């Protein structure tokens, strides 16, 4: 049972990190923000990135470091959760 929980937690966090990476790549290329898949991507990643954007002071300088911070925080939370199992 703990192996199943370990696998689920690991896969969920990996998926979240992958979705954030896709969002970063999309920010570099023109895309349709009204596309259903793009909107779903934003709906999933915004709850993670928005609070970080609000906290980080660097966003006003034209660079968005929230994906980097999200990767670090998700990695830390994932390690903590997986070490408890």
C-alpha positions in Angstrom: 0.0 0.0 0.0 2.8 2.4 0.8 4.4 1.7 -2.6 1.2 2.7 -4.3 0.9 5.9 -2.3 4.6 6.7 -3.0 4.0 6.2 -6.7 0.9 8.4 -6.7 2.5 11.2 -4.8 5.7 11.0 -7.0 3.7 11.0 -10.2 1.4 13.9 -9.2 4.4 16.1 -8.3 6.2 15.1 -11.5 3.1 16.0 -13.5 2.8 19.4 -11.8 6.4 20.2 -12.5 6.0 19.1 -16.2 2.9 21.3 -16.5 4.8 24.3 -15.1 7.6 23.6 -17.7 5.0 23.5 -20.5 3.6 26.8 -19.3 7.1 28.3 -19.3 7.7 27.1 -22.8 4.4 28.5 -23.9 5.3 31.9 -22.5 8.1 32.1 -25.1 6.0 31.4 -28.1 2.7 32.9 -29.4 -0.3 30.9 -28.4 -4.1 31.2 -28.2 -4.9 31.9 -24.5 -8.6 30.9 -25.2 -7.7 27.4 -26.3 -9.3 24.8 -24.0 -6.0 23.0 -23.3 -4.2 26.2 -22.6 -6.9 27.4 -20.3 -6.8 24.0 -18.4 -3.1 24.4 -18.1 -3.4 27.8 -16.6 -6.2 26.6 -14.2 -4.0 23.9 -12.9 -0.8 25.9 -12.6 -2.2 29.3 -11.4 -2.9 28.1 -7.9 0.8 27.2 -7.5 2.3 30.1 -9.4 0.0 33.0 -8.3 0.9 33.0 -4.6 4.6 32.8 -5.5 4.3 35.7 -7.9 2.6 37.8 -5.2 5.5 37.1 -2.8 8.5 37.5 -5.1 9.6 41.0 -5.6 11.4 40.2 -8.9 8.3 40.1 -11.0 8.2 43.9 -11.3 11.7 43.8 -12.9 10.3 42.0 -16.0 11.5 38.5 -15.1 9.1 35.9 -13.7 11.0 33.7 -11.3 7.9 32.0 -9.9 8.3 28.8 -12.0 11.8 28.4 -10.6 10.6 28.9 -7.1 7.6 26.6 -7.7 10.0 23.8 -8.9 12.1 24.2 -5.8 9.1 24.3 -3.4 7.4 21.3 -5.2 10.6 19.4 -4.9 10.9 20.1 -1.2 7.3 19.2 -0.5 7.6 16.0 -2.6 10.7 14.9 -0.7 9.1 15.6 2.7 6.0 13.7 1.8 7.9 10.7 0.3 10.2 10.5 3.3 7.2 10.2 5.6 5.7 7.3 3.8 
